Amino acid sequence: MESSAILTPSQLPYLFPSKSNRKKAYPSWPCSKPRTSQPTRLHCQKMYVPGFGEASPEAKGAKNLHNFFTYIAVRIVAAQLQSYNTEAYKELMEFMDSHSLNDGDKFCASLMRESSRHKGLALRILEVRSAYCKNDFEWDNLKRVAVKMVDESNTSIMREYVLETSQAESEK
């Protein structure tokens, strides 16, 4: 029994198909895009997500989390103000009524420019947003919960479909 056998690429047709067969036998080769005049980008071990040319899905998710952290920081600061500085709490609530929190940076920039009192609130929100993101947000829990939600949702949708189609089949 030979323990030092070395295989050549031509002996591994599934890993290294011959160039003549590549276009016919492997139309969507898993680690490359079809050749174009532009450089070929490899997409191995991760899914290629089309339509995210300006930013990756992770970058878009990070932007949404960034705005969500602003929302959380505003809620934390508002709760703190409600118990010890009701006047500042009312000012913050009035500002929130007239300004959207959808864009967290725009909200904080507008709050900072409103007045000197509002500037202090904005600085506090920025401080809390940073501290919450760095110290208190449970990143591992986010992944666990997101994966669990996707799995449960997929299972539920498939179960409903099977039940619908099996009832329709039995009624025929």
C-alpha positions in Angstrom: 0.0 0.0 0.0 1.5 3.3 -1.0 1.2 6.1 1.5 2.9 8.7 -0.6 0.7 8.8 -3.6 0.4 12.2 -5.1 -2.5 13.0 -7.3 -2.3 15.5 -10.1 -5.0 18.1 -10.8 -6.2 16.1 -13.8 -6.9 13.1 -11.5 -9.3 15.3 -9.5 -12.0 16.1 -12.0 -14.5 17.5 -9.5 -11.9 19.9 -7.9 -10.1 20.8 -11.1 -12.2 20.2 -14.2 -10.4 20.4 -17.5 -10.6 23.8 -19.2 -12.6 22.3 -22.1 -15.4 21.0 -19.9 -15.5 23.9 -17.5 -18.1 26.0 -19.4 -20.3 23.0 -20.2 -20.1 20.8 -17.2 -19.8 23.5 -14.5 -21.9 26.5 -15.6 -22.0 28.0 -12.1 -18.6 27.0 -10.7 -18.9 27.6 -6.9 -15.8 29.8 -6.4 -15.9 32.1 -9.4 -17.9 34.3 -11.7 -17.9 33.9 -15.5 -15.0 35.7 -17.1 -15.7 39.2 -18.2 -13.4 42.1 -19.2 -13.3 43.1 -15.6 -11.2 41.3 -13.0 -12.9 38.1 -11.6 -13.9 38.3 -8.0 -14.0 35.0 -6.0 -16.9 34.3 -3.7 -15.9 31.2 -1.8 -17.5 30.0 1.4 -20.0 32.9 1.5 -23.0 33.6 -0.6 -22.8 36.3 -3.2 -25.5 38.8 -2.5 -26.4 40.8 -5.7 -27.7 44.3 -5.5 -25.5 45.6 -2.6 -22.9 47.3 -4.8 -22.4 50.3 -2.6 -22.4 48.4 0.7 -22.5 44.8 2.0 -25.5 43.5 3.7 -23.5 43.6 6.9 -22.8 47.3 6.4 -26.5 48.0 5.8 -27.3 46.0 9.0 -24.7 48.0 10.9 -26.3 51.2 9.7 -29.7 50.1 11.0 -28.1 49.0 14.3 -26.4 52.4 14.5 -29.8 54.1 14.2 -31.3 51.7 16.6 -28.6 52.4 19.2 -29.5 56.1 18.9 -33.2 55.2 19.6 -32.1 53.1 22.6 -29.9 55.9 23.9 -32.7 58.4 23.6 -35.0 56.1 25.6 -32.4 55.6 28.3 -31.7 59.3 28.6 -35.4 60.1 28.6 -36.0 57.6 31.4 -33.2 59.1 33.4 -34.5 62.6 32.9 -38.0 61.7 33.8 -37.0 60.8 37.3 -34.6 63.7 38.1 -35.1 66.6 35.6 -38.7 66.8 34.4 -38.1 70.1 32.5 -35.3 68.6 30.4 -37.5 65.5 29.9 -40.3 67.6 28.5 -37.9 69.5 26.2 -36.6 66.2 24.9 -40.1 64.8 24.3 -41.1 68.0 22.5 -38.1 67.7 20.3 -38.8 64.1 19.6 -42.4 65.0 18.5 -41.1 67.3 15.8 -38.0 65.4 14.7 -37.7 61.8 13.4 -35.4 59.3 15.0 -35.1 57.3 11.7 -31.7 58.8 11.1 -29.9 58.8 14.4 -27.0 61.1 13.4 -29.4 63.7 11.8 -31.5 63.6 15.0 -28.5 64.2 17.3 -27.0 66.9 15.0 -30.4 68.7 15.0 -30.7 68.4 18.8 -27.2 69.7 19.3 -28.0 72.8 17.2 -31.4 73.5 18.8 -30.1 75.3 21.9 -27.4 75.1 24.6 -29.7 73.0 26.8 -30.4 70.7 23.9 -26.7 70.5 23.2 -26.1 68.9 26.6 -28.9 66.4 25.9 -27.4 65.5 22.5 -23.9 65.0 24.1 -25.5 62.8 26.7 -27.3 60.7 24.0 -24.0 60.3 22.1 -22.2 59.2 25.2 -25.0 56.7 26.1 -25.2 55.4 22.5 -21.4 54.7 22.5 -21.4 53.1 25.9 -24.5 50.9 25.1 -23.0 49.7 21.9 -19.5 49.0 23.3 -20.5 47.6 26.8 -24.1 46.6 27.1 -25.4 45.3 23.8 -25.2 41.5 23.7 -23.8 40.8 20.3 -23.7 37.0 20.8 -27.3 37.0 21.9 -28.2 39.0 18.7 -26.8 36.3 16.5 -28.4 33.5 18.5 -31.8 35.2 18.5 -31.7 36.1 14.8 -30.7 32.6 13.8 -33.4 31.1 16.0 -36.0 33.5 14.6 -35.1 32.6 11.0 -35.1 28.9 11.7 -38.5 29.0 13.5 -40.0 31.2 10.8 -38.8 29.0 8.0 -40.2 25.9 9.8 -43.5 27.6 10.3 -43.9 28.7 6.7 -43.0 25.2 5.4 -45.3 23.6 7.9 -48.2 25.8 6.9 -47.5 25.1 3.2 -47.4 21.3 3.7 -50.7 21.5 5.7 -52.4 23.5 3.0 -51.2 21.3 0.2 -51.9 18.1 1.9 -55.5 19.2 2.7 -56.0 20.3 -0.9 -54.7 16.9 -2.1 -57.0 15.0 0.2 -60.0 17.0 -0.9 -59.5 15.9 -4.6 
